[in-house]
Amino acid sequence: MRSIRAFTLVEMLAVVSIMLILLGVSYGILTSLAQQTGPDAMLVTVQAAVHNARDYAAGRGVPARIEFRFTDPSSGSSDQMPSSTMRLQYWSDEFRGWTDVPGREPIALPQGMYVCKGFPNALPPLPGSVPDDPTKLTDEQVQTWQAYEQDVLDAVRDYALKSEGSPDLDDEHDQFYIVYGPEGYPLTPQDATRLAALNLQSGELVGATGNAGLTLVRVSGSRVSAYAFYLWNQNAGTRLIFE
């Protein structure tokens, strides 16, 4: 009668060890990729959050907002960097205040990724026309465009961070909002009466300084390593019409 061969304890331990090694390597790769995710990729997440606030306001007939807040890691670990968190909230007449939408967890951006209110007031002018064929640029033109890119990064850094050499976000970007009224249209700093009724101040809104938009930055150490601009259309909204 043929005997049935089973795995030995040594063979099983070897397989488990290999699986643990592969798991550790893959986790490290995924973590590295997540931390390297650029602001361009995060634009989709931010836009979806803003649209959720608009749709919630129009669909439920209540004011809704996206809160952008700077958050520090609760663990206090030195190898963790802070980031921005987006939170969907609605106005409750019952509690006369803002409350989180049930079932909607706050969205935390990857470590070192921030959402800033508005845009830098002044960006360096383009050094010339954008070339149709980048492969035909001369060495001098390449150096000029590289210098321009660094100038833009410096301007964004000065706008986003407290000071040169500081890794801390400027206080202006610590906490602000995009708010939609029950009609699904955004409230602006000019809606002073409605804002006061919702316990908001005009300076807390995106667009309060005239540049309605967001700047997403990735901070590495004390410098801005990548950025993206999101132009927010204050006139966009959702309105349901029944005939």
C-alpha positions as CSV (number, residue, x, y, z in Angstrom):
1,M,0.0,0.0,0.0
2,R,1.5,3.3,-1.1
3,S,2.2,5.7,1.8
4,I,0.9,9.3,1.7
5,R,3.8,11.8,2.0
6,A,3.0,14.9,4.2
7,F,5.0,18.1,4.6
8,T,7.5,18.0,7.4
9,L,7.7,20.7,10.1
10,V,10.9,22.0,8.6
11,E,9.3,22.4,5.1
12,M,6.3,24.2,6.6
13,L,8.5,26.6,8.6
14,A,10.5,27.3,5.4
15,V,7.3,28.2,3.5
16,V,6.0,30.4,6.2
17,S,9.4,32.2,6.5
18,I,9.4,32.9,2.7
19,M,5.8,34.2,2.9
20,L,6.8,36.6,5.8
21,I,9.8,37.8,3.9
22,L,7.7,38.5,0.7
23,L,5.0,40.2,2.8
24,G,7.6,42.5,4.5
25,V,9.2,43.4,1.2
26,S,5.8,44.1,-0.5
27,Y,4.6,46.2,2.4
28,G,7.7,48.3,2.3
29,I,7.3,48.9,-1.4
30,L,3.7,49.9,-1.1
31,T,4.4,52.2,1.8
32,S,7.2,53.9,-0.2
33,L,4.9,54.3,-3.2
34,A,2.1,55.7,-1.0
35,Q,4.5,58.3,0.5
36,Q,5.7,59.3,-3.0
37,T,2.2,59.9,-4.3
38,G,2.3,63.3,-5.8
39,P,-0.2,66.2,-5.5
40,D,-1.4,65.6,-9.1
41,A,-2.8,62.2,-8.0
42,M,-4.4,63.7,-4.9
43,L,-6.3,66.3,-7.0
44,V,-8.8,63.6,-7.8
45,T,-9.4,62.8,-4.1
46,V,-9.8,66.5,-3.3
47,Q,-12.2,67.1,-6.2
48,A,-14.3,64.1,-5.2
49,A,-14.5,65.3,-1.6
50,V,-15.7,68.8,-2.8
51,H,-18.3,67.3,-5.1
52,N,-19.5,65.1,-2.2
53,A,-20.2,68.2,-0.2
54,R,-22.1,69.8,-3.0
55,D,-24.2,66.8,-3.7
56,Y,-25.0,66.2,-0.1
57,A,-26.2,69.8,0.3
58,A,-28.4,69.7,-2.8
59,G,-29.7,66.2,-2.1
60,R,-30.5,66.7,1.6
61,G,-31.5,70.3,1.4
62,V,-29.1,71.3,4.2
63,P,-25.9,73.3,4.3
64,A,-22.8,71.1,3.9
65,R,-19.1,71.8,3.9
66,I,-15.7,70.2,3.5
67,E,-13.3,71.1,6.3
68,F,-9.6,71.1,5.5
69,R,-7.6,70.7,8.6
70,F,-3.9,70.3,9.4
71,T,-3.4,67.3,11.6
72,D,-0.4,65.9,13.5
73,P,0.0,62.1,14.0
74,S,-1.6,61.1,17.3
75,S,1.2,58.6,18.0
76,G,3.8,61.3,18.2
77,S,6.3,59.1,16.4
78,S,9.2,61.0,15.0
79,D,9.1,59.1,11.7
80,Q,5.6,60.2,10.9
81,M,4.8,63.5,9.2
82,P,1.6,65.5,9.6
83,S,-0.8,66.0,6.7
84,S,-4.1,67.5,5.7
85,T,-7.4,65.9,6.5
86,M,-10.7,66.5,4.7
87,R,-14.0,66.0,6.7
88,L,-17.5,66.1,5.3
89,Q,-20.0,67.9,7.6
90,Y,-23.5,69.2,7.5
91,W,-25.4,71.9,9.5
92,S,-27.8,70.5,12.1
93,D,-30.6,72.8,13.1
94,E,-31.3,70.5,16.0
95,F,-27.8,71.1,17.6
96,R,-27.3,74.5,16.0
97,G,-23.9,73.5,14.8
98,W,-21.8,71.5,12.3
99,T,-21.6,67.7,12.7
100,D,-19.9,64.9,10.7
101,V,-22.0,63.1,8.1
102,P,-22.7,59.6,9.5
103,G,-20.8,56.9,7.8
104,R,-18.3,59.3,6.2
105,E,-14.8,58.9,7.7
106,P,-12.3,61.8,7.5
107,I,-10.0,61.5,4.5
108,A,-6.3,61.8,5.5
109,L,-3.9,62.6,2.8
110,P,-0.5,60.8,2.6
111,Q,2.1,61.9,5.1
112,G,3.7,65.2,4.2
113,M,0.9,66.2,1.8
114,Y,-1.0,69.4,2.5
115,V,-4.0,71.3,1.1
116,C,-3.5,75.1,1.2
117,K,-6.2,77.8,0.9
118,G,-5.8,79.7,-2.4
119,F,-2.7,80.2,-4.5
120,P,0.5,82.1,-4.1
121,N,-0.1,85.8,-4.8
122,A,2.8,86.1,-7.2
123,L,4.4,83.4,-9.3
124,P,7.5,84.0,-11.5
125,P,6.7,84.8,-15.1
126,L,7.4,82.2,-17.8
127,P,10.9,82.5,-19.2
128,G,9.5,82.3,-22.7
129,S,7.1,80.4,-24.9
130,V,6.5,76.8,-24.1
131,P,8.5,74.7,-26.7
132,D,6.5,72.5,-29.0
133,D,9.2,69.9,-29.1
134,P,11.1,69.6,-25.8
135,T,13.7,67.3,-27.4
136,K,15.0,70.3,-29.5
137,L,15.8,72.5,-26.5
138,T,19.3,73.8,-26.2
139,D,21.3,73.3,-23.0
140,E,20.8,76.9,-22.2
141,Q,17.0,76.7,-22.6
142,V,16.9,73.5,-20.4
143,Q,18.8,75.3,-17.7
144,T,16.5,78.3,-18.0
145,W,13.4,76.1,-17.6
146,Q,14.9,74.2,-14.7
147,A,15.6,77.5,-12.9
148,Y,12.1,78.6,-13.5
149,E,10.7,75.3,-12.0
150,Q,12.8,75.9,-8.9
151,D,11.6,79.5,-8.7
152,V,8.0,78.3,-8.7
153,L,8.8,75.7,-6.0
154,D,10.3,78.5,-3.9
155,A,7.2,80.7,-4.4
156,V,4.9,77.8,-3.4
157,R,7.2,77.0,-0.4
158,D,7.0,80.7,0.8
159,Y,3.2,80.5,0.5
160,A,2.6,77.2,2.1
161,L,5.2,77.1,4.9
162,K,5.7,79.5,7.8
163,S,9.2,80.5,6.8
164,E,12.2,79.3,4.7
165,G,13.8,76.3,6.4
166,S,10.6,75.6,8.4
167,P,8.7,72.3,7.9
168,D,5.6,73.8,9.5
169,L,2.5,74.7,7.6
170,D,1.5,78.4,7.7
171,D,-1.3,79.2,10.1
172,E,-3.5,80.4,7.2
173,H,-3.8,76.9,6.0
174,D,-4.4,75.2,9.4
175,Q,-8.2,75.1,9.0
176,F,-10.6,76.4,6.3
177,Y,-13.7,75.4,4.5
178,I,-15.6,75.1,1.2
179,V,-19.3,75.5,2.1
180,Y,-22.5,74.8,0.1
181,G,-25.9,76.1,0.9
182,P,-29.0,73.9,0.8
183,E,-29.5,74.8,-2.8
184,G,-26.2,73.2,-3.7
185,Y,-24.5,76.4,-4.5
186,P,-21.3,77.5,-2.8
187,L,-21.4,80.3,-0.2
188,T,-18.9,83.1,-0.8
189,P,-17.3,85.6,1.6
190,Q,-19.9,88.1,0.5
191,D,-22.7,86.0,2.1
192,A,-22.0,87.5,5.5
193,T,-25.5,87.1,6.9
194,R,-25.8,83.5,5.9
195,L,-22.3,82.7,7.1
196,A,-22.9,84.3,10.5
197,A,-26.0,82.1,10.9
198,L,-23.8,79.1,10.3
199,N,-21.2,80.1,12.8
200,L,-18.7,80.9,10.0
201,Q,-16.5,83.9,9.2
202,S,-15.8,85.0,5.7
203,G,-12.0,84.7,6.2
204,E,-12.4,80.9,6.8
205,L,-13.7,80.3,3.3
206,V,-11.7,79.4,0.2
207,G,-11.8,82.4,-2.0
208,A,-11.7,84.9,0.9
209,T,-8.6,86.5,-0.5
210,G,-9.9,86.6,-4.1
211,N,-8.1,83.5,-5.5
212,A,-10.7,80.8,-5.4
213,G,-8.7,77.6,-5.5
214,L,-6.4,75.2,-3.6
215,T,-2.7,74.5,-3.7
216,L,-1.6,70.9,-3.0
217,V,1.9,70.5,-1.9
218,R,4.2,67.7,-0.9
219,V,6.7,68.7,1.7
220,S,10.0,66.8,2.1
221,G,11.9,68.0,5.1
222,S,11.5,71.8,5.0
223,R,11.1,72.2,1.3
224,V,8.3,71.8,-1.2
225,S,9.2,68.9,-3.5
226,A,6.0,68.9,-5.6
227,Y,2.8,71.0,-6.1
228,A,-0.4,71.1,-8.0
229,F,-3.0,73.9,-8.4
230,Y,-6.8,73.2,-8.2
231,L,-8.9,76.1,-9.6
232,W,-12.3,75.9,-7.8
233,N,-15.3,77.3,-9.7
234,Q,-17.3,79.3,-7.2
235,N,-20.2,79.5,-9.7
236,A,-20.6,75.7,-10.0
237,G,-23.4,74.0,-8.2
238,T,-26.2,71.6,-8.4
239,R,-29.9,72.6,-8.6
240,L,-32.8,70.2,-9.0
241,I,-35.7,71.6,-11.1
242,F,-39.1,69.9,-11.1
243,E,-41.6,70.8,-13.7
